[in-house]
């Protein structure tokens, strides 16, 4: 599978998730739903946690 094919799949899944959830849901919840859909599709991804540095 090429990078373009993977990109089309992921973008399509992201659009499906956003259409299903509607506007206003927190970003973390949306990311979790997208993570679930991508895994259900059969693609393997890893979660990466980013932490902001507070001064």
Phi and psi in degrees as a GROMACS rama.xvg file:
@    title "Ramachandran Plot"
@    xaxis  label "Phi"
@    yaxis  label "Psi"
@TYPE xy
-83.1561  166.117  UNK-2
-61.9321  -36.988  UNK-3
-63.719  -41.0882  UNK-4
-64.6913  -42.7758  UNK-5
-63.6736  -42.7137  UNK-6
-60.422  -44.1814  UNK-7
-61.6024  -40.5016  UNK-8
-64.4192  -49.0894  UNK-9
-64.9184  -42.3293  UNK-10
-63.3631  -42.5042  UNK-11
-61.8792  -41.8428  UNK-12
-65.3545  -40.0079  UNK-13
-62.5164  -41.9069  UNK-14
-63.901  -42.5257  UNK-15
-59.1032  -44.4615  UNK-16
-63.4727  -46.4018  UNK-17
-64.7814  -37.4101  UNK-18
-65.8281  -40.684  UNK-19
-70.5158  -38.5362  UNK-20
-84.5879  -30.6215  UNK-21
79.1351  175.428  UNK-22
-76.8251  156.796  UNK-23
97.2599  -6.59221  UNK-24
-78.2494  146.224  UNK-25
-60.8272  148.635  UNK-26
-58.4245  -41.8563  UNK-27
-62.4828  -39.2552  UNK-28
-66.3332  -41.694  UNK-29
-63.1468  -42.7968  UNK-30
-62.4751  -40.6267  UNK-31
-63.3102  -41.529  UNK-32
-64.8546  -41.918  UNK-33
-65.4839  -42.0052  UNK-34
-56.4558  -44.8744  UNK-35
-62.4738  -47.0338  UNK-36
-62.734  -40.4517  UNK-37
-64.8208  -42.9904  UNK-38
-64.7948  -40.3495  UNK-39
-62.1855  -33.0194  UNK-40
-70.2771  -22.5479  UNK-41
108.276  7.52025  UNK-42
-93.1233  141.504  UNK-43
-96.6231  125.817  UNK-44
-135.25  156.617  UNK-45
-111.465  142.943  UNK-46
-80.7396  144.983  UNK-47
-129.368  120.44  UNK-48
-92.2496  128.017  UNK-49
-110.415  133.715  UNK-50
-119.081  129.208  UNK-51
-76.4465  139.852  UNK-52
-81.4405  122.957  UNK-53
-99.6378  134.156  UNK-54
